[in-house]
Amino acid sequence: MSLTRRRFMTGITLLASAPLWPSMREALAASAATPGRWPGYAEAIVIDALGGPGEYNAEPFAPLSAKALDDVRASGLTAVNVTVSGVGSYARDADETIRNIAYWNAQIAAHPEHLLQVRSAADLAMAKQSGRLGLVYGFQDATPLGEDLERVALYDDLGVRVFQLTYNRRNLIGDGCLEPGNAGLSALGRTLVERLNERHLLIDLSHAGERTTREAIARSAKPVAISHSGCAALAALPRNKTDTELRELADKGGVVGIYLMPFLRTQGQPTAEDLVAHIEHALQVCGEDHVGIGSDGTISPIDFNDAFKRKHAADVADRRNRGISAPGEDANVYTFLPDLNTADRLATLAALLARRGHSDARIGKIIGGNFARLFRETRG
């Protein structure tokens, strides 16, 4: 992708011909310059298909802060798919998953005026009606299942509704997107797809290898999700999906969520322009009924300071040491879009899409309507 930056239709002039923003001050200033509100936002079902309440620098399992709860309210989100699973470890992830579920149950109990757990499609309607944020519990790896698919029923009973099959590496279910063998689904993985269909649980193919993605789409009797990814046609990185994968997903009735992550570009700091480019490419390939948003970030905006930069660099180093880091992760490229660094970033995105000439009906589908439809179809 060319690094030459064009004037984007937001009234903001993005910096030109640079692999990174020369100064994050400009980026943070741009985040305050919004293009006005899209008038349909307050009435829309708004869903982030991968994210969650909280601040990036919060300690693990710390209670949600007053600021985090204020940001939940300011976001205008109806629901978010919050990750409760561990990833990448058969030794630790089952215990970590139970602890994460207990944590989010406790936060919902402590803040019933702000949060509720989404177990059914009716709960999405309740979240919108009551002005609370619905938390959809989801996995980002099948490792918490171990070798025992009977555990699907256990996690179903605990309220998990989204099951991602792999996380970058190979597991017992299939190959992640970083596996050079690209071996696809295992026999156990094919059985898991059937088990998830039987229990009306949503299959997620983010982080999956190309063969795993295509085989799971073909084998599933129900439409599936790619909750957070991008378009390989625009940025040829392993975390992004090819047009073939996207087309087959849409043909089966599924939805792809475009993320707000470094993988939107092959070099440098992505911005809102890159996000819109991926959304519009996905619309061309999939159609407007099959594209959404999965930010892969916290609802609260990033406080960009030295402490954040140190923590981000440490997180990148830790992921590399654990073997779960993907190409495109960089200590100097940050996991947020500077000009969408606000809690209500999807409201800003909706306004950007309106300025690009997208219809109100299409915008409503992208910011949440499509994932709401997919959840209803999955749950029955």
ABEGO torsion letter per residue (X at the ends): XBABBBBBBAGBBBBBGBABBABAAAAAAAAABBAEBBAAAAABBBBBABEEBEBAABBBGBBBBAAAAAAAAAAGBABBBBBABBBGBAAAAAAAAAAAAAAAAAAAAABAAABBBBABAAAAAAAAAAGBBBBBBBBABAAAAEABAAAAAAAAAAGBABBBABBGBBBAAEBBAABAAGAEBBAAAAAAAAAAAAAGBBBBABGBBAAAAAAAAAABABBBBBABBBBAAABBBAABBBAAAAAAAAAAGBBBBBBBBAAABABEBBBAAAAAAAAAAAAAAAEAAABBBBAGBBABBBBBBAAAAAAAAAAAAAAAAAGABBBGBBAABBABBAAABBAAAAAAAAAAAAAAGBBAAAAAAAAGAAAAAAAAAAAX
